Amino acid sequence: MSEFAIQTESLGKRYRKLWALKDFSVSLPANKVIALVGANGAGKSTLMSIAAGILPASEGELRVNGRVVLLSQEKPLYRSFTVADMLAFGRHLNRVWDQERALNWLGRFDIPLNRPCGKLSGGQQTQVAMAVALGARPSVLLLDEPLANLDPLARREVTGELLAEVADSDMTVVLSTHVVAELAGVGDYLLLLGQGRGKLDGDVEELLAQHARLTGPRADAPPVEGEIVQAQHTERQSTFVIRTLLGADTPLAEPWKAQPLTLEDLVLAYLKPHRSPGEEL
Ligand SMILES: Nc1ncnc2c1ncn2[C@@H]1O[C@H](COP(=O)(O)OP(=O)(O)OP(=O)(O)O)[C@@H](O)[C@H]1O
């Protein structure tokens, strides 16, 4: 059996009357970048906080394989500390500390070591927090939308560097986002949460190979067997996103056409089964 990074079994978390997570079971593989996706309020932060051990579960179980570090949007930096001071602080706080790894990360993004954190831009502060998190050599690094204040180019650079870090080590990164449009190339494994429940999870390439968009004349059902994920109809035409084991190149009865999906299409199809064209998440 392959190694897991995080495993849950019937996990539930209740805030008063609201179940933020309910009956949620998943096994996330180790040594991957896992994109954790879901609309606002889906339960992403709740899941990460339980995994980080800062929030107790209400029921069920969650196991993390190894040491975990959580980095959220509020960065744990002291404004008067220089960047170098922050690294010294990280070394002091953590039993395991990899100064070279932290320095390498800062070097890649040209962060000056002698500047007080309060005088860095929001994006640079993110890089310092990332360097401290990586220096702690976590087995599982949980990133709860910490990249939100980076510009799209910087975000792509950071996710690219994270993929490289994962390839060079046995670390697993879980990166949460609701910016579906920026998912492409971010992770190699997808976990999609919808209102506290797991809607879809799997290797991104495999998931894409199992899904197709079929377009044809108005019909109640698609022309091949499969689970209907999304159905859209106009007066004359029907479009189905289906999950099928037949593969995307299965011949279809004329005039039906099959198209592969992008990761963004796939996520939107699961989050909005009855979406109108052009609608935002
Ligand atoms: N401390 C709390 N007390 C009460 N309800 C909470 C608390 N924290 C979260 N919730 C509720 O639990 C649900 C899940 O919230 P959570 O923050 O985990 O979602 P999320 O997917 O991280 O959302 P976002 O993308 O907006 O950050 C939401 O309905 C939220 O209102």
The ligand as an ORCA input file, in Angstrom:
! r2SCAN-3c Opt
* xyz 0 1
  N     -14.962     29.491     14.716
  C     -16.089     29.232     14.042
  N     -17.293     29.337     14.640
  C     -18.431     29.080     13.994
  N     -18.496     28.702     12.681
  C     -17.329     28.604     12.017
  C     -16.072     28.867     12.650
  N     -15.096     28.680     11.738
  C     -15.716     28.323     10.585
  N     -17.058     28.278     10.738
  C     -18.042     27.887      9.708
  O     -17.708     26.600      9.243
  C     -17.863     26.505      7.820
  C     -16.539     26.120      7.188
  O     -15.616     27.166      7.363
  P     -14.108     27.103      6.865
  O     -13.431     28.372      7.317
  O     -13.507     25.820      7.264
  O     -14.315     27.118      5.279
  P     -13.276     27.440      4.097
  O     -13.539     26.413      3.047
  O     -11.904     27.549      4.643
  O     -13.789     28.849      3.580
  P     -12.988     30.093      2.884
  O     -12.653     29.677      1.484
  O     -14.008     31.169      2.927
  O     -11.792     30.389      3.747
  C     -18.394     27.867      7.371
  O     -19.796     27.792      7.254
  C     -17.993     28.796      8.509
  O     -18.919     29.849      8.624
*
